[in-house]
Amino acid sequence: MDIQNILSELTAKFGNSFDISAVTEHLKGIDTSNFSMSEIIEKVKGSGLIGDLDGDGVQESVLDEIKGKIGGIFGK
């Protein structure tokens, strides 16, 4: 998967909750063809480039952040 496709998927999942240029620089040094999208997300998140997505002030696992964000949309 090339960097542009990865950035598109990250934007679709996380909106503007990350610095595109920082993620691009980070991914330039990684052969992304051998990783799934979930593995790429974990690598980017592990580098601190994707943070508190749900706005609760706590940086959690990607799944928990997404759950929190979805819960916030529905008022939970």
N, C-alpha and C positions, 0 to 999 in steps of 0.2 A: 504494500500500500504506500503510495507516495505522500509526501508531506501535505500537499494541497487537499487530498482526500481526507487525511487525518484531521486537518484544521476544520474542514467542512463538517465532519462528524462531531468534533469537539464543540463547535459553535452550535450545532443543532441540539446537542445534549446539555451544554452549559451556558449558552448565550454568550454574554460578554463578561463572564466571571473569570476570565483568564487573559493574560497578556500574550497576544498572538505572536509578537516578535520574539518574546522570550521562549515560548514553546517551539517556535520554528528553529531558533538557534540550538535549543536542547536536542531536537530531533535530528538535526544535521549530522550529528555524530553517532547515530544509531541506525543499524540496518533494520528498518521496520518491516521488511518483507517476511521475516521469520516470526512476527508477533501478531496475535489477535488484537482487535481493537480494545478489548478489556485489559490486556497486558500493557498496551501502549498507554492507556489511561492511568493505570497503576504506576507506570514509570514516570509519567508527567506529574501525577499527584505526589508521588514519593519524592520528587525533586522540589516540591513546594510551589509548583507553578499553577496548580488549581487549588483554590483554598476553600473557604467557607461558602459553599454554594447556597445553602438554605438560609443564611443570614442569622443563625442562632448564636454566633460568636464562638462556636466550637468546630474545629476542623476534624471531621470524622471520616470513616471510610466512604468511598464514592457512593456505594449503595445507600448508606445511611443519609448522606447529603442529599441524594436524589429523592429518597423517601421524605425527608424533611421539606424539601422544596415542593414536592407534589402535595404534601399535607398542608403546606402554607397556602397553596392555590385554592384548596377546598376548605380552608378555614379550620383545619384540624391541628 
